[in-house]
Structures are given as C-alpha cells and as structure tokens.
Amino acid sequence: MRSFQIKSLVSTLLMGSFLAGCNSSSALDSMREMPRSELTTSSVTPLEPAVPFDETSVIAFDETQVDAPVVQVAALRPERVANVAASSSKSTRPSSFTKPKVVPANFSDRKPIDFGKANPKLFEVHGVDVSRWQYDIDWKQLRSRGANFAFIKATEGGDHLDPMFRKNWAAAKAAGVPRGAYHFFYWCRVGEEQADWFIRNVPKEEGALPPVIDVEWNNESRNCKKRPSRAVVLAKMKVFMEKVEKRYGQKPIIYTAPDFYEDNLQGQFKEYPFWLRSVAAHPKKRYPNRDWIFWQYSGTGLSKGHGTEIDLNVFNGSVKGWHAWLGKNIH
C-alpha cells in the first residue's frame, strides 16, 4: 500500500487559514479542501504505468536483546489482544459458519529480507493485498499458493475508485478467498465525504472481512502534500471510522506505516485492530507496545502464475486463532 504519482488534471481549492481555527472534530470536518485524488496505492512500483488467542502461536522477543531478537512460540497476552478482538465487531457469526481451508504459503520474494528468527514463515496464515497494479489476477491460482485472505483496494479520497476493485472483489469471493476492502485516506478531503465514497462503492456482504482505513503521509501528491497536526489526523480518522463502522457493523482495521504511526498513532485507538507495515523487522521492534492483527512483511512478493509483485501479509495467530477471529469479525 504505497502511494505513487499519476498524471492527471487536478483542481485545488485551498482553505489554509481555516485550519488554524479548528478545535473540534465537527469543525475539522467542515473543511472543504477538495482537490481530486491523484494518488494510487499499490504493492508494486507502477509501470505507468485477535479473539480468543489462548491457543494461538505468535513470535515473541527477548526484549533484553534489541539487536538480536530471540524468537519463541508464545501466547499473546490474552487480556490485551482479547480486548482488541472483542471490540472489532458488534456482531458474531452464527454457529453455521464454515471455516475456510488454510493453505500453506508458497510465495517467494524479489527482495527477500533476513528477519532472523522472527521469520514470517513461522506464521500459519498468510494473505495478500492488491490494487490495480496487480492487473488481472488468477485468484484460484493465488488461493492455491497460500492467499488465505486478501485486502483489496476499493477507494481513495472522495472521488477515486480503483478500476480493478469490482472485478477483484467478485473473483476473490468466487475463488473462496476471505476478502475485505481498503480505503486510502486523503488528507485534503473531509473524513465524512471519504466515508460516504467508500460506502457508495463497497457492498455490505455476507462473509466480508472488516473494512480497512489506510493512513499514510501523502508525500508524493502533486496537489496535496498536507501533513495535518496530530489532532487533525485523529479527528478525521475518527469521523471516517465511526461512519464506516455504523454502516458495516464491523470495527475498521487501521493500516499504517512506521513514520505515520510515530507521528500520530502511538497510544491511540487501542480499541481498534491494527494492520502494520514492517518490511525490515518484526512489528515488535517498529511498533513497541502495539497489539496487532495483521503484519505486512513484504511489498515485493512473487507468486507462481502471477506476473507482478504483490504485498505479503500474515495473521497474528494460528489456524485455530484465525478461524476464531473470522467467526467474530466477518458479517
């Protein structure tokens, strides 16, 4: 989920002096700075173009050895993770919920990273995230290679729909891949407008994973390089997440990267599940004291039968833990 510039005609409406006077979420979201979204998120460089975790296995570190993490199989602290999982959704699946088969991962990597003993391969449940930059995907093939879940880019800002979203959404479901949709948040658009755009384009469907809000700095934008204050960031996110949760009945997952997290999210939104990007180290080192559900460990993954790079992820738990999390967090 990295952003890239694309050539487009954009219109910019700036209201710079108004921001300084905002001191509430309602005031903040009354800002009407609405340049068209020009970013595209991707897991590759474009060519143009959890839940009862008592039984789950995760990677833990010996915190006395910062430079040489020691890995052991250990249970997450149930009191912390269970709270996140319990708040992830207001609804639970009926007892007839069919547990999806978990296929062992068989991915490679164009730029493999030595994670040491904190190797993502030790996790049992792997998945992917995709956007238009993966072009046509053979979802059945990807499922057979170990895509046990997928997050699919749907929307960006308040006016951009990923042109492959509808095709990927339907094809992933047909291939039996549990999937959810993600929205790339744009800092020059009002949070409520972005929620409305996401809701307009993403169906509320049985079996869908919780929606995702992808929050990163829009550094490569031509028309909006805005880096709002921490207070503004949190207020905008809150407006978006509350409206989306009300619509889908699922607490949104927050996806983020280390720099944005450090600037804005440390100690925040503890009641929400997190999906963390960390492509050079285990999240424990990059996001201290943050519980998480998903870890994006590579943006250069490769899968036989698919011609482009793809983002690779793991679920923070065992197969049993995965089924338990699904049982509480899908429609």
Buried (B, 14 or more C-beta within 10 A) or exposed (E): BBBBEBEEEEEEEEEEEBBEEBEEBEEBBEBEBBBBBBBBBBBBEBEEEBBBBEEBBBBBBEEEEEEEBEBEEEBBEBEEBBBBBEEBBEEEBEEEBEEBEBBEBEBEBEEEBEBEBBBBEBBBBBBBBBBBBBBEBBBBBBBBBBBBBBBBBBBBBBBBBBEBBBBBBEBBBEBBBBBBBBBBBBBBBBBBBBBBBBBEBBEEEEBBBBBBBBBBBBEBBBBBEBEBBEBBBBBBBBBBBBBBBEBBEBBBBBBBBBEBBEBBBEEBBEEBBBBBBBBEBBBBBBBEEBBBBBBBBBBBBBBEEBEBBBBBBBBBBBBBBBBBBBBBBBB
